[in-house]
Amino acid sequence: MRYKHPHGNVFYRKMAHARPQISHGEGIYLFDDQGQRYIDGSGGPLVVNVGHGHPQVTAAITRQLEKVAYAHATMFTSEPVEQLSAELAELVPLPDARFFYLSSGSEVIEAAIKLARQIQQARGEHGRHLIISRWHSYHGMSLGALSVSGRPGLRAPYLPMLRHMPHIAPPYPYRDPVSGREAADRLEQAIQHYGAANVVAFLAEPISGASLGAAAPDDEYWPRIRQICDQYGILLIADEVLVGMGRTGRWWGLDHWQVTPDIMVTSKGLAGGYFPFGFVAAKGEDVNLLQAELDDFNHGGTFSHHAVGAAAARAVIQIIQEEKLVENSAGMGAYLGQALRHAFSEHPHIGDIRGRGLFWGLEMALDRKTKRPFPAARHLAWEIWQAAFDRGLIVYYSQGCADGTNGDLIMLGPPLIINQAQIDEMAGVLETAVQAILG
Ligand SMILES: Cc1ncc(COP(=O)(O)O)c(C=O)c1O
């Protein structure tokens, strides 16, 4: 029996779903305890970048564990945290960047929202309390992060518990072919509607992640967003949790447009899956102002600034630099795009193929001409995901891109170490899986 039914003392998100037991990982591959090999074509949910079982990361973590595993950040700083911050300051676009570390994407989003509010308070802007974000976005599962997320299905059970935060429509060229300028102007309209004096920040993914599968705006969008934020004194928060760390062929998603945010967060790839870790970063001048006016950042966490996480992240960054993985993401990403177009551009039910670097999305359509999606009840994306998984390929999937409920996406985001032969194999398995489900 390859898949285990969850009959033990554990429960998972998909409760009835049987799953194999993981044994080990190596490079782009995972192996279950029955010896089945899987190509990790999505790096989990876009996490694994330097590959599985990288000895340099294991060694860095072990070295830190042998020194000390835990010392609380209210009492100590640590060498890995100090060094990582100095190294990251060279990599992020923020001037004189300062970093605050937590354990997950949701946590750094919560921290970013609070940091933005506190920076506004330090500026004397005490009335500002709204975060404008976008529909078709995902920023995390905690209630604050869910309040700013734009996935109706995930929000529905908790709606009475969420804070109202304004959402605007995202750039989504496949289904909403307005110009980037028009899409960005929706932010200005929302600011005027809610009153600039009430708005703390605009929060968005530079390139849409799990909700829209690598949908990217044209070149006007982000510069115009930056302009609007400056005009109304609104902070720009870039959620680089999924698209940061080289995933899209540049270190950061916003690097594609040379736009500098005021606050940025990343997590998933920061420690490559070896440790739960993420950061929120801000400009030095804003952190200095906060300190001068408010003394402290009113936020924290038992596991903040974890030295083992920082050691893992330092090793991951070193590997990305030494093995030129951002460059590989750009080069192999272009190759993956070609392979996907070759396999699927004539397929009657693949409506759109889009991506940057090693992050690609396939959007399914019942009818390519009208772009009508498959009915949600069919769970098509999940069917394809399962067909690929059964054939030894892990992809990422989501549903609801078309209208919040309908619309199926399959995403690829393999480790950034992948090579051409492995991409050929991955695209071949995906083609077989899609054929098995859609013909
Ligand atoms: C863009 C983005 N932000 C935030 C999160 C939340 O991260 P986590 O699942 O680590 O809490 C995710 C997770 O998928 C994400 O894709």
The ligand as an SDF file (V2000), in Angstrom:
LIG
                    3D

 16 16  0  0  0  0  0  0  0  0999 V2000
    2.7970   35.4290   -1.4730 C   0  0  0  0  0  0  0  0  0  0  0  0
    2.6060   34.7030   -0.1710 C   0  0  0  0  0  0  0  0  0  0  0  0
    2.5730   35.4000    0.9770 N   0  0  0  0  0  0  0  0  0  0  0  0
    2.4260   34.7980    2.1810 C   0  0  0  0  0  0  0  0  0  0  0  0
    2.2730   33.4230    2.2660 C   0  0  0  0  0  0  0  0  0  0  0  0
    2.0900   32.7660    3.6110 C   0  0  0  0  0  0  0  0  0  0  0  0
    3.2140   32.0350    3.9320 O   0  0  0  0  0  0  0  0  0  0  0  0
    3.1560   30.8400    5.0000 P   0  0  0  0  0  0  0  0  0  0  0  0
    2.3870   29.7190    4.3760 O   0  0  0  0  0  0  0  0  0  0  0  0
    4.6090   30.5080    5.2220 O   0  0  0  0  0  0  0  0  0  0  0  0
    2.5270   31.3780    6.2330 O   0  0  0  0  0  0  0  0  0  0  0  0
    2.2900   32.6600    1.0930 C   0  0  0  0  0  0  0  0  0  0  0  0
    2.1300   31.1960    1.1400 C   0  0  0  0  0  0  0  0  0  0  0  0
    1.8420   30.5360    0.1850 O   0  0  0  0  0  0  0  0  0  0  0  0
    2.4690   33.3110   -0.1500 C   0  0  0  0  0  0  0  0  0  0  0  0
    2.4850   32.6180   -1.3080 O   0  0  0  0  0  0  0  0  0  0  0  0
  1  2  1  0
  2  3  1  0
  2 15  2  0
  3  4  2  0
  4  5  1  0
  5  6  1  0
  5 12  2  0
  6  7  1  0
  7  8  1  0
  8  9  2  0
  8 10  1  0
  8 11  1  0
 12 13  1  0
 12 15  1  0
 13 14  2  0
 15 16  1  0
M  END
$$$$
